[in-house]
Amino acid sequence: MMTMHRADNLMRELETAGYEAYYVGGCVRDFVLSGMGLSPAKAGDIDVTTDATPEEMLDVFRDYRLIETGLKHGTMTVLTADGMPVEITTYRTDGDYSDHRHPDSVAFVRNLEEDLKRRDFTINAMAMDRSGNLRDPFGGTADIEKRVIRAVGDPDRRFDEDALRIMRALRFAAVLGDGAHGGNVQFTIDQTTEEAMFRKKGLLRNVSSERIYAEFKKLITGHHGGDVVRKYVDILGVVIPQLLPMKGFDQRNPYHKYDILEHCVRAMEVVRALDPEDASKVEYMKMAALFHDIGKPDTFFIGEDGIGHMYGHPARGEEIVREIMADMKADRFTTEKVALLVKYHDLVFQNDRKLLKKWMNKYGAELLLEILHIKRADNIATGNMSGELADKFDAVEQTIAEIVESSECFSIKDLAIDGRDVTAAIKEGPEVGMILQQILEEVIDGSLENDRDELLARMRELVKSLP
């Protein structure tokens, strides 16, 4: 219980006052997963449940720092001595869910099992005391052993109550199971639960875009995210309908072995982020790979050669991506990254130092490398990637790295002169940028050394040539 021991004192406070207290939910699930050598969902939160009512909790924790934002529903956040937030909730049952998302009312109860039975999946409906003793009335441990995601009780009722649970099931199927001791073991969704998900998928329209987006990001970055998208695209299509035209779309092109959706899913599976430890970079690279050919169905036509062509699909793809990201209320940074990667994913790379410097000036070194990674994934996902082409990608990436590492000049800021030098010779105006750009192009082409004296001399020549 090393990840939870800081909350033990809070539970002890409740028990000393005569109440029950259990760890519950994701932290218990992840503890059990870790004990089986499987990768947890990395939820990170520690949740505690108790039979103490909110008023009783306020009395027990009167000497602690509290956040009372959820008291109406029986929840308060208590800060430990070192400032760690622990969410503590009174055992409760939920009333009707008229909006298919939030209970209209809650009733506090004194029975733990009554509280656990309202939860979404058996693997999340376990409780554990401070000694590590499990309360598992719905078979969550057995389902973890079988690698199954199963709704608690009637799945139709669970999804009627809260449609977000459908996305959560997909997310768990994508992220759970990979572990150092358990190997590459995938969790599957119980058949009865799965059938209910398909029946109730339309209820996802009742869920806020922000919550859908949060689950979607976790889903596609999961180790098994590709398999989940493949199998459940009809469910995802309720909230991202632009995915559906890709399903089964024959590209009628010998360069591609797969339909558009399968091709894009394969690209998503193999794409690399520049920094795999940065979650945001992994998210937008996965999204860009999944969406990179989303413009193809709208631009498809059969040429006189009998082959399918999709001219202009990157530009159309950018438009569609911006629609998707707006619908999901994605942040501006991620939207711009994904849109640009889709727009430029069809760049034809050559291991030409001068050309790469020009592109690094135009796109920036980081974005160009990310475009290269999307392009590499795109080629791998055709099913026709040759060893020669793979070597070419490696060589281009190495050249870009060398340019950056050796601080070679590829942008105006790298020049040995700057705008102040030019404005000392002429008045401020658009000519300043034009002169610097001209000098940069000559440095990249190799006709001019990035030496301050040489650049100043060339600057004076360009100034004299101005009309």
N, C-alpha and C positions, 0 to 999 in steps of 0.2 A: 504493500500500500504506500510505497514511497512517494508517489505523486499526490497522495491525498492526506498525508499525516498532519499537515498544517491545519486541516479542518477538524482533526480529532478533538481538539479542545472545545470547539463549538458544540460538537455532538455530546461531549462529556457534560457540558453545561446543561444541555437539555435533559440528559439522562439523570443528572443529579437533582434536577427539579421535578423528576417523576415522569418524564415524557420519553417516547420512543424516538430514535433518530437513525436513519439509514442513508448511506450513499445510494444514489439512484441514477438511472438513465445512462447517458453516454459514457460517463467515467467508469461505471461498473462494466458495461459492455467492453470498453477498451482494456480494462484490467483483465477480464476473462480472455479476450483475444490475445493479449500479450503473453498470458500464461500458457497459451497454446502455441506460442511462437509465430503468431500471425500479426500482421500490421494493423494497428488501431486506426480509427477514422481521424485521429488528431483533432478531436473536438476541443480539447484543452480546458473546458469548463468543469468545475466540480460542483455538483448539485447534491443537496441533502433534502430529504423529506422527513416529516415529523407529524405526530398526532397533535402537537401543540397548535392551538389556534393563533391567528395573527396577534391578538391581544396578549395571549400568553407568551408568545415569542418576544413581543416588545418588552415584557416584564423581565424575561430571562436575560435578554441582551441589552438591558438598560444602560450598562456601562461600556458598551461597544459602539463603534461608529456604524451607523445603519443607513441604508438607502431603501426608502419605503415605497418605491414606485409601483410595486405590484401588490400592495396589501389587499386591494379589493378582491383579487383572485388568490389570496393566501400566500403571496410570495414577498419575501424581503431579501435584500442582499446585506450580509454581515461581513465587515472587513476584519480579517484576522489581525493579530498584533503587528505583523510585518506588511500589512496593507493588501493581502490577497483577498479578492472578493469571493464569497461563497454564497450561492443562491440557496435559500432554504424555503421550502414550500410546505404548507399544511396538506395532509392527506385530503383529497377532495374527489368528488364526482362532478361531471360536467352535465349541464342541461342541454337543450337543443342547440344546434349550430345552424341558424337560419341563413347565415352568409357563407356556409361551407368553409369557414376558416376559423372563427372564434366562437367559444361557447356563449350563449345568451346569458347564462348564469352558472354559478358554481355553488356546490354545497360541501361544507367541510365535514369530514367523517373521521372516525377513530380507528378505522381498519385499513391496514396497509394494502391488502389484496384488492380492496375496492378502489384504491388509488392506482395501483399498477394496471388494473384491467382497462383503464381509459387510455392507456398509452398506445403508440402506433404499432410497433413491431415487437415480437417476443424478445429479440435481442436487446431491446431497450426497456423491457419491462421486468428487469431484475433489480433487486435491492441487496445491499450488503452492509453489515454492521462494522464497527471499528475493528473487530477481531478477524474480519475476512469471511464471516459466515454468510452464505448466500440465501436469499429468499427468492425463489424462482418458480412461482406458481404456474407459469404458462410455457415452460420448457425452453427458455431462452438459451441455456447452456447446451442443451441437446441440439438446438438449431444451429448454434455456432459450430458444434462438432460436425454437423452435417453440412455446414456452409450454406445455410438456407435463410432467406429473409422472408418472414411470414408475419402476417398481420395478427394482432391480438384479437381473438374472437372473430366476429363477422367482418370480413374485409370491406364489403360494400358499405357497412355502417361507418367503419373507420374513415373511408375516403369521403363519404357524405359529410362527416363531421369536419374534416379538414383536408381539402384537396391537395394542399402542399405535400401531404404524405406520399402522394404519387411520385412527385419529384424526389422526395427523400429516399424512397425505395430505389429509384434509379441511381441516385448518388451513392447509396450504400453498395449497390451491386458493382459500381465502378471503382470504389476506393478500398473495399475490404478484401482481405484475403492474402495479399502478398506479404510474405514474411521470411525472415532468415532461416527459420526452422520449419516453417510450414510449406515453403516453396511457393511457386506461382499458382496458388489455389484460389479459384474464383468462387465467390458467393453467387448463388442463383436465387431467383425469386420463386417462391412457392407457387405452384400452378394455380391454386384457387385464388391466391392473392393477385397473381398476374392477370388472371381473367377479369377480376374486379377492376384492376387498374385500366384495362382497355375499355371496359364498360363505362367507367366513370371519368375517362380522360377529359371529357368536355368541361368538367367542373374546374379544371385548371384555369379557365378564363376568369374565375372568381378570385384568383390569387393575385396579389400585387406583383407588378413587374419586377420590383426590387428583389422580392423573395425568390421569384423564378430565376432571375439572373444570378443570385448568390448560389443557388443549387446547381445551376448550369455550369458555372465556372468550376465548381468542385468536381462535377461529373466528368467533364472533358479532360481534366488533368489527372483523373484516377487511372491506376494501372490498367484497368479493364474498361476504360471509357469508350474505346472504339467498339467493343462488343456490345455495350449498352446502346450506343447510337444506332448500330446496325439493327439490333433486335427490336428496339422501341422507338424507331423514328416516327411511327404513326402517333405515338403519344407526344413526343417532342414537337411534332408538327402542329399540335394544337396551339402551342405558344410561339413556335417559330415556323409558320406555314411555308416559308420560303425554302425549307429543307425538302418538302414533299416532292416538288417536280424533279429533284435529283434522283429520287429512288427509282431504280430500274431503267434509267434513261440510257439507252444504248448510244454510245458516242460514234458508232459506225466509222471507226478509225483504227487502222492496224497498229497505230502507236499505243493504243490503250487496250488493255485486256479486260477492264472492268467498267461497269456503269459509273455514272458521275458520282453518286453517293459513295459507292464502295471505294472508288479512287480517292475521294476526299477524306474518307475515314482512314484509309491506309496512310495518307499523307499526315494526318493528325497523329497517328500512332508513332510515326518515326521521326517527326520534326524535333529539332533540338532548340533549346533556348540558349542565348549567350551565357546566361548565368542560371543554371538549373536550380540553384538554391533560392532564387528570387521568384516568389510565387506569382507576382504580377507579370513577369516576363514569360513564365511558362504558360500562364492563362492566355495572354494575347497571341502567343505563337501558336498554341493549340487551336484557338478560335480562327486565326488567319488561315491555318492549314485546312480546317474543316470547311471554311467558307470560300477557299481560294477560287474554286470553279463554279460558284453558285450562279454566276452570270451566264453559264453555258446554255441552259435550256432556252433562255430568251433570245439567244443569238445564233442558235443552231440552224444550219441548212445543209442540204446535200448538194455538193458541187457537181460539175459536169463529169468529174472523174469518179463519181459514185461514192465519194468519201465525205464523211461529216466534217463540217467546218464551223467554227465559232468565233469568227473575227469580231474583235471588240469586246470579248467577254470579260477581260479584266476591268474595263471602265464600267460596264454594266454591273459587274460584281461589286465594285466599290459603291455604286448607288444602292444596291440591295443591302449591303452590309450596313450602310448608314441608316437605312430604314429599320433593320433588325435591332441595331444598337439603340436607336431612339425608342423603339417599342419597349425594349427591356430597361430603358432608363440607365444605360451604362454610363460610366464616367467618361469625361471628354478625352482624357489621356488614352484610355484603352480603345475608345472609338477611333481616334485618329491613327493609332498604331495599326489596328486591324484593317482599317480602310486603306491605308497606304500600302500595307503589305499585299493586300488583294489587288490593288491597282497596279502595282509594279512587279507582281510575281512572275510575269512572263519575260522579264529582261533576259537577253541572251548574253551570257558572260563569256568573256575571253580572258585568258591569262596574259593580258597586255597592261603593263605597268602604267603607261600614260593614260589609257582608257579608264583604268580603275581609279586613278587619281582624279580624273574628271568626274567620274560618278561619285567618288567620295566627297568631292566638292559640292556636287548637286544634292546628294541624299544624306550626307554625313556618314562617317565610318560605321557607326553602330547600325543604322537602318540598312545600309548596304549589306552588311554581314547578315542581318536578319532576312533580307530579301534572298540572299544566297542560300540560307538554310531552308527557307520555304521552297525555293527553286529545286534544291537537292531533294527534299521530301517529295515534291511534285513528281520528279523524275523517277524516284524509287517506286512511287505508288502507281506508275504506269504498268509495272510488271515487266518492263523492257530495259531497265537500267543496265548499261554495259560497264565492264570494268574500266574501260578507257574513259568513259564519261565520269565515273566515280573519281578516277585519278585527276581529271580536269578540275572537278569541284574542289578537291583537296589542294591542288596547286593554286587555284584562285584564292582560296581562303588563306593559304600561307603567304601569298604575295600581299594581300591586304594587311595581314598581321605584321609583316616586315615593314611596310610603309608606315604603319602606326608606331611600331616599336623603335624605328630609326628616326622618327620625327621628320620624315620627308614632308616637303611642302605640298599640300593639296587643297588649302583653303586660304582666303585672304588673311585670316588671322595668323597664318603661319609665315607670312611674308616678313622679310627683314625691314620693311617700311610699313607705315600705316597711313591712315587718312590725315593725320596731323602733318605728315611730310608733304602730302599733296596740297592741302589747304594753305600751307606756307607759300606755295608757288602760285596758286590760283584761288579765287574766291570759292566759297562753299557752293555746291550745286551737284547735279547729277553727273557732271563730268568727273568728279572725284571717284565715285564708284566705278565708272567706266574705265578710268585709267588703271585703277587697282585690279580690276578684272582682266584687262588686257595684259598687264604684267604677270598676273597669276597664270594665265594661259600659256604665256611664253616660258615661264619657269617650269610648268608641268610638261610642256613639249620638249624641254631641254635646251632651248635656244638661248636661255638666260639663266645664269646662276643666281641662287637665292643669297646674294651677297649685297650688303647694304649699299656700298659705293656703286656697284653695277646697277642696282635697282634705282638709285637716285638719278644716275646718268640717263637711264632709259625713261624715267619719269619726266625729266626735263625735255627729252626729245618729243615725248607725247604731248606735253603741255604746249610746246612750240607749234605742233601740228594742229592744235585746236583752231577752229575758225574764229 
